[in-house]
Structure formats: structure tokens, C-alpha cells
Amino acid sequence: MTTLEDFLRSQGIKFMSPGSHRHVGRDFVGLDCPWCGDREKYHLGIHTRKLYASCWKCGHHNLAEILHELLSVSWEQAKSWSGELKKS
């Protein structure tokens, strides 16, 4: 079983652990939102169990969309990883 945090680490995606930054809640990991362009503000939060995501500035995003954008992988690959994480 791969957790969201383990997956992000394995892909080299910089994130903040739950509760470790003022913008990151206890059930979320925080990432820099690729759509807003802010750096080291961690506005994009992904819920660690339910895997829904929302940016404080630009709103909701789905996990496959985030993986596609951050990792520059195909939609098919992003959807596959997203599905695997949701099964975990």
C-alpha cells in the first residue's frame, strides 16, 4: 500500500506534511500550486485519505490533473496513478 506522501516522495515532488505549515491542515499535504505560480506558499492541499484537492487561490483540482501537471506525464499515466492511490 502506497500512501500519498510516499508517492510524492518517490516522484521527487516537494510538499509539506500535515500541519507543518500555516497553510497546511492536519489531514492535508501542501504543495505549490502549478496553476497559481506561487512558490513555497503551499496553497494546494490534497487530503491524505480522501485524495480531494483544493487551492486556496484557484479552487478545486482532481488528483489526476495535479499529477499530470506536476510530473508532465500522459493523462493515462496520471489517471492510472490516481486510481492506484485511491485504492490504497
N, C-alpha and C positions, 0 to 999 in steps of 0.2 A: 504494500500500500504506500503510495507516494503522497505526501502532503503538499499543499500548495507551496509552503515555504521551501521544502526540499526541492520541488520542481524549479522554483525561481532561482535557487542557489545553483542547481545543476546547469541552468541556462545562462548563468552569469548576469542575471537581472538584479540590479541594486534595489533593495527595498528596506523598509523599516518594519521591525517586528511589532506585534500588537502592543499598544500602549507605550511605545518607546519614543514617540514624538508627539508634540501637541496636536498635530493634525491626524494622528492615527489612533483610532479607538481600540478597545481591548479585544474585540473579535475580528479585527481587520489587519491586513498588511497594507502598508502605504508605499506607493510608487510615484515617481514623477509622471505626470500625465503627458503622454506624447502629443496630444492634441492641443493642450494649452501652452506647452513650451516652458513652463516654469521648472526650474531646476532646484533640487534639494528642498522642496516645499511639501512634497508627498501628498498632493491633493487627491490623487486617485487611490481610493480604498477598495480592496477586494475582501469580502467577508470570507474568513478562513474555512468555514464549514459549508455555508450555502453557496459560495462562489459567485455571488452577485457583486457588481462593481458600480461605483459612482464617484465622480469627480466633484469636488466642492465648487468648481467653476463652470464646468460644461455639462454636468449631468451624468446620466446612466450610460454604461457601456457593457457589452457582454464579454465574457471571458475569451471566446474565440477571436473576437475583434481586437482585444488587447494583445493577445499572443501574436496574432498576425502582424500588428503594427510594431510591437517591440522587437520581435525576432526576425522580421522580414521573411516569413515562411509563407507557403501557399495557404489559401483558405482551407483546403482539405486537411493539411497538416495541423493547422490551428484548431480546427473543429475536432480532429481526432484526439489531440492532447487535451482539449477542453472536456471531451467526453470521458476520457480516461480519468481525469482528475475528479470529475463529478461522481464517478463510480467508487472512488477511494473513500 
